[in-house]
């Protein structure tokens, strides 16, 4: 009987200890939440003092993704060239990191920094379906509706984040694809790049607010979201760095999550 009572006492003590720990964690969480709410309110006030409206609900608590270094994927380039030109394009090395793919309907040039330019004359029986399949296969999102005539654009996404200045523009004439020019990032061979702790939305908007004070245009912030910026360095031709996109009523800006540098779109 004594052993049974001792066992119950130990269980009760452990239960009380767990309750205390949960209480402490809840208290800390409440304190952090209150501190974050206060910081958001202060930032909203600072924006207001600069004549810019900022909704506290736009200040995300999402953690920015890591910076990535991308390696060239020649097999994927071959696949993209085949999709645009048809058939099985023949590759030739032009030197300097430039490959030329010659296919049934034209030729495409691919560079080591992800840039490509395809000139062809390919009849499209279903232009809308062709472009939708392109986006699905190669990781793009349409930004305009494809037509029988004119241009169609799409932006590449990486890990569900849009990549700044990484898009492709198609030119169609009477249902015939004439040109596709833009940038394509390989969907494989990505490795984390060494970087500092990325800026939170709160810190990024604080940096942006300093830019406002220096004369940036805008009277209201309408959206804030994460994206990637494509950068080239001497050691890596394709590096993705996280950034916060700050959309105002008159312009779009990007705040680099590593350097806090603010640049206009």
C-alpha positions as CSV (number, residue, x, y, z in Angstrom):
1,X,0.0,0.0,0.0
2,X,2.8,2.4,0.9
3,X,4.5,1.8,-2.5
4,X,1.2,2.5,-4.2
5,X,0.8,5.8,-2.4
6,X,4.3,6.8,-3.1
7,X,3.8,6.1,-6.8
8,X,0.7,8.3,-6.8
9,X,2.6,11.1,-5.1
10,X,5.3,10.9,-7.7
11,X,2.8,11.0,-10.5
12,X,1.1,14.0,-8.9
13,X,4.4,15.9,-8.5
14,X,5.3,15.2,-12.1
15,X,1.8,16.4,-13.2
16,X,2.2,19.6,-11.2
17,X,5.7,20.1,-12.6
18,X,4.4,19.8,-16.2
19,X,1.6,22.2,-15.4
20,X,4.1,24.7,-14.1
21,X,6.3,24.3,-17.2
22,X,3.3,24.8,-19.5
23,X,2.3,27.8,-17.5
24,X,5.8,29.3,-17.9
25,X,5.8,28.6,-21.6
26,X,2.4,30.2,-22.0
27,X,3.5,33.2,-20.1
28,X,6.6,33.7,-22.2
29,X,4.5,33.2,-25.4
30,X,2.1,35.9,-24.2
31,X,4.9,38.2,-23.4
32,X,6.5,37.7,-26.8
33,X,3.1,38.2,-28.5
34,X,2.5,41.4,-26.5
35,X,6.0,42.7,-27.3
36,X,5.5,41.9,-31.0
37,X,2.1,43.6,-31.0
38,X,3.6,46.7,-29.3
39,X,6.5,46.8,-31.9
40,X,4.0,46.6,-34.7
41,X,1.9,49.4,-33.3
42,X,5.0,51.6,-32.9
43,X,6.0,50.9,-36.5
44,X,2.5,51.8,-37.7
45,X,2.8,55.1,-35.8
46,X,6.3,55.8,-37.3
47,X,4.9,55.2,-40.8
48,X,2.0,57.5,-40.0
49,X,4.4,60.2,-38.9
50,X,6.0,60.0,-42.3
51,X,2.6,60.3,-44.0
52,X,2.3,56.7,-45.0
53,X,-0.6,54.4,-43.9
54,X,0.5,50.9,-42.8
55,X,-2.0,48.2,-41.7
56,X,-0.5,46.2,-38.8
57,X,-2.0,43.1,-40.3
58,X,0.4,43.3,-43.2
59,X,3.4,42.8,-40.9
60,X,4.0,39.1,-41.3
61,X,5.7,36.9,-38.7
62,X,6.8,34.4,-41.4
63,X,10.5,33.4,-41.4
64,X,12.3,34.2,-44.6
65,X,13.8,31.2,-46.5
66,X,17.5,30.6,-46.7
67,X,19.7,31.9,-49.4
68,X,20.5,29.4,-52.1
69,X,23.3,28.8,-54.5
70,X,22.2,27.1,-57.8
71,X,24.2,25.0,-60.1
72,X,23.6,24.9,-63.8
73,X,21.5,21.9,-65.0
74,X,22.3,21.2,-68.6
75,X,19.7,18.4,-68.8
76,X,17.0,20.8,-67.8
77,X,18.2,23.3,-70.3
78,X,18.0,20.6,-73.0
79,X,14.4,19.8,-71.9
80,X,13.4,23.5,-72.0
81,X,14.9,23.9,-75.4
82,X,13.1,20.9,-76.7
83,X,9.8,22.2,-75.3
84,X,10.2,25.5,-77.1
85,X,11.7,24.3,-80.4
86,X,10.2,20.8,-80.7
87,X,12.0,17.5,-81.3
88,X,15.4,16.8,-79.9
89,X,17.6,20.0,-80.3
90,X,21.3,19.5,-81.0
91,X,23.6,21.3,-78.6
92,X,26.8,23.1,-79.5
93,X,29.2,24.7,-77.0
94,X,30.1,28.3,-77.9
95,X,32.5,28.8,-75.1
96,X,32.2,31.3,-72.2
97,X,29.3,29.3,-70.7
98,X,27.1,29.7,-73.7
99,X,25.3,26.8,-75.4
100,X,23.3,26.9,-78.6
101,X,20.5,24.4,-79.1
102,X,19.3,24.0,-82.7
103,X,15.9,22.3,-83.2
104,X,13.2,21.7,-85.7
105,X,11.8,25.2,-85.7
106,X,14.7,27.4,-84.7
107,X,17.5,27.9,-82.2
108,X,17.9,28.8,-78.5
109,X,20.9,30.3,-76.7
110,X,21.4,29.5,-73.0
111,X,23.9,31.3,-70.7
112,X,25.5,30.2,-67.5
113,X,23.6,32.9,-65.5
114,X,20.2,31.4,-66.4
115,X,19.4,33.8,-69.3
116,X,18.1,32.3,-72.5
117,X,16.8,33.5,-75.9
118,X,14.9,31.3,-78.3
119,X,14.0,32.4,-81.8
120,X,11.8,30.1,-83.8
121,X,8.7,29.7,-85.9
122,X,6.6,27.1,-84.2
123,X,2.9,26.7,-84.9
124,X,0.8,26.3,-81.7
125,X,-2.5,24.5,-82.1
126,X,-3.5,25.5,-78.5
127,X,-1.4,28.5,-77.3
128,X,-3.1,28.7,-73.9
129,X,-2.6,25.0,-73.3
130,X,1.1,25.3,-74.5
131,X,1.9,28.1,-72.1
132,X,0.0,26.5,-69.2
133,X,2.0,23.3,-69.6
134,X,5.2,25.3,-69.8
135,X,4.5,27.1,-66.5
136,X,3.6,23.8,-64.8
137,X,6.6,22.0,-66.1
138,X,9.3,24.6,-65.5
139,X,8.0,26.4,-62.4
140,X,6.4,29.6,-63.7
141,X,3.2,31.5,-62.9
142,X,1.3,33.4,-65.6
143,X,1.2,37.1,-65.3
144,X,-0.8,37.7,-68.5
145,X,-3.3,35.7,-70.5
146,X,-1.9,34.0,-73.7
147,X,-3.5,35.0,-77.0
148,X,-3.2,34.1,-80.7
149,X,-1.3,37.4,-81.1
150,X,0.9,39.5,-79.0
151,X,3.1,38.8,-75.9
152,X,2.7,36.6,-72.9
153,X,4.7,36.7,-69.7
154,X,5.3,34.5,-66.8
155,X,7.4,34.7,-63.6
156,X,9.4,31.9,-62.2
157,X,8.8,30.7,-58.6
158,X,11.3,28.9,-56.4
159,X,10.1,27.0,-53.3
160,X,6.8,28.8,-53.8
161,X,8.4,32.3,-53.7
162,X,8.4,34.6,-56.8
163,X,11.9,35.5,-58.1
164,X,12.5,39.1,-58.8
165,X,13.5,39.8,-62.5
166,X,13.3,36.1,-63.3
167,X,10.6,35.9,-66.0
168,X,10.1,34.9,-69.6
169,X,8.3,36.7,-72.4
170,X,6.8,34.9,-75.3
171,X,6.0,36.6,-78.6
172,X,3.2,35.0,-80.7
173,X,2.1,36.1,-84.2
174,X,-1.0,34.6,-85.6
175,X,-0.7,31.5,-83.5
176,X,3.0,31.0,-84.2
177,X,5.6,31.2,-81.4
178,X,8.3,33.5,-82.7
179,X,10.4,34.2,-79.6
180,X,10.9,33.3,-76.0
181,X,13.4,35.4,-74.0
182,X,14.0,35.5,-70.3
183,X,15.7,33.7,-67.4
184,X,15.3,30.2,-66.1
185,X,16.6,28.8,-62.9
186,X,17.3,25.1,-62.5
187,X,14.8,23.3,-60.3
188,X,17.5,21.0,-58.9
189,X,21.1,21.3,-57.7
190,X,20.3,24.0,-55.1
191,X,22.5,24.3,-52.0
192,X,22.1,26.6,-48.9
193,X,24.4,29.6,-49.2
194,X,26.2,30.9,-46.1
195,X,24.4,34.0,-44.9
196,X,23.4,36.0,-41.9
197,X,20.2,35.8,-40.0
198,X,17.5,37.1,-42.4
199,X,15.5,40.2,-41.6
200,X,12.0,39.8,-40.3
201,X,9.1,41.7,-41.9
202,X,9.3,44.1,-38.9
203,X,13.0,44.8,-39.4
204,X,12.6,45.1,-43.2
205,X,9.8,47.6,-42.9
206,X,11.9,49.6,-40.4
207,X,14.6,49.8,-43.0
208,X,12.0,50.7,-45.6
209,X,10.7,53.5,-43.4
210,X,14.2,55.0,-43.3
211,X,14.0,55.1,-47.1
212,X,10.7,56.9,-46.9
213,X,12.3,59.5,-44.7
214,X,14.8,60.0,-47.5
215,X,12.1,60.7,-50.1
216,X,10.6,57.4,-51.3
217,X,7.2,57.9,-53.0
218,X,4.0,56.4,-51.6
219,X,1.2,57.3,-49.2
220,X,0.1,53.7,-48.2
221,X,1.7,50.3,-48.0
222,X,-0.8,47.9,-49.7
223,X,1.1,44.6,-49.5
224,X,4.2,42.9,-47.9
225,X,5.3,39.5,-49.0
226,X,8.5,37.3,-49.3
227,X,10.3,36.7,-52.5
228,X,13.8,35.9,-53.9
229,X,16.2,38.2,-55.6
230,X,18.5,36.6,-58.2
231,X,22.1,37.7,-57.8
232,X,25.4,36.9,-59.5
233,X,28.8,36.8,-57.8
234,X,32.3,35.9,-58.8
235,X,31.9,32.5,-57.0
236,X,28.3,31.7,-57.9
237,X,26.5,32.8,-61.1
238,X,23.1,32.0,-59.6
239,X,22.4,32.9,-56.0
240,X,18.9,33.4,-54.6
241,X,18.7,35.8,-51.7
242,X,15.4,36.3,-49.7
243,X,13.8,39.7,-49.8
244,X,10.6,41.4,-48.6
245,X,8.6,43.0,-51.3
246,X,6.9,46.2,-50.1
247,X,4.1,47.3,-52.4
248,X,2.9,50.9,-52.0
249,X,0.1,52.7,-53.7
250,X,2.5,54.2,-56.2
251,X,5.5,51.8,-56.5
252,X,7.1,48.5,-55.5
253,X,10.3,48.1,-53.5
254,X,12.5,45.2,-52.4
255,X,14.2,45.0,-49.0
256,X,17.1,42.5,-49.1
257,X,16.8,40.2,-46.1
258,X,20.6,40.0,-45.6
259,X,21.9,43.5,-46.4
260,X,18.7,45.5,-45.6
261,X,19.3,47.4,-48.8
262,X,16.1,48.9,-50.3
263,X,15.8,48.9,-54.1
264,X,12.9,50.0,-56.3
265,X,11.3,47.5,-58.8
